[in-house]
Amino acid sequence: MFVADKYAQPFLGAWQGAGAVPASAAPTVRGRAWCFRSTDVRTAAEPVGTGDPSLPEGDVGDEERGPVEVCSLTWRTDRYGWVSGTPGSKAHGSPTYSVPSLVACVLTEQVPGTDPATVVSVFPGGEGTCATLGLPGYR
């Protein structure tokens, strides 16, 4: 289970479903995803909107996008400084960065004070990454 608190070290436990981890799952939370810097869920992760109209102007916007597409944009613009060490700028003419192969998995998050929920989480990696992490793929 991932603890969704940016100020605490997140952690992952066993998949909350009964029995073996399913090959794929649909998340219960829509409109946002977690972009992870690495396949270690205890490292940097940032929540991103995937089309929530309540997002500020100039962010992802009203058009719904897939979680991998949105996380690719955060890598390409280095929004969180994962590539350069300094968060990127959205200004015209800003440098763009290489985007690693990304894969969408579904993990269980625990927001303090709420019931656990499943949410899309995007990790650097490819086929087999979700299974290696003990997570179902996103469908």
VENRA-V836087 format. One line per field, one symbol per residue. ss: DSSP state (a for helix, b for strand, c for the rest). psi: psi as a letter, one per 30 degrees, with the letter a starting at -180 (. if undefined). burial: 1 if it has 24 or more other C-alpha atoms within 12 Angstrom, else 0. A space follows every 50 residues. Layout:
ss: ???
psi: ???
burial: ???
This chain:
ss: cbbccccccccccccccccccccbbccccccbbbbbccccccccbbbbbc ccccccccccccccccaaaaaaaaaacccccccccccccccccccccccc cbbbbbbbbbccccccbbbbbbbbccccaaaaaccbbbc
psi: kkjijffljllkalkflkblklellklfklfllkkkeagjffakkkkkkg gjffklkfbeafkklleeeeeeeeeefheggfeffkklkglkgklllkkl klkklklkljkkgllklklkkklkaakfeeeefgkllk.
burial: 11110000010100110000000010101111111111111001111111 10000000010000011111111111111101000001000000000011 011111111000000011111111100011101111110
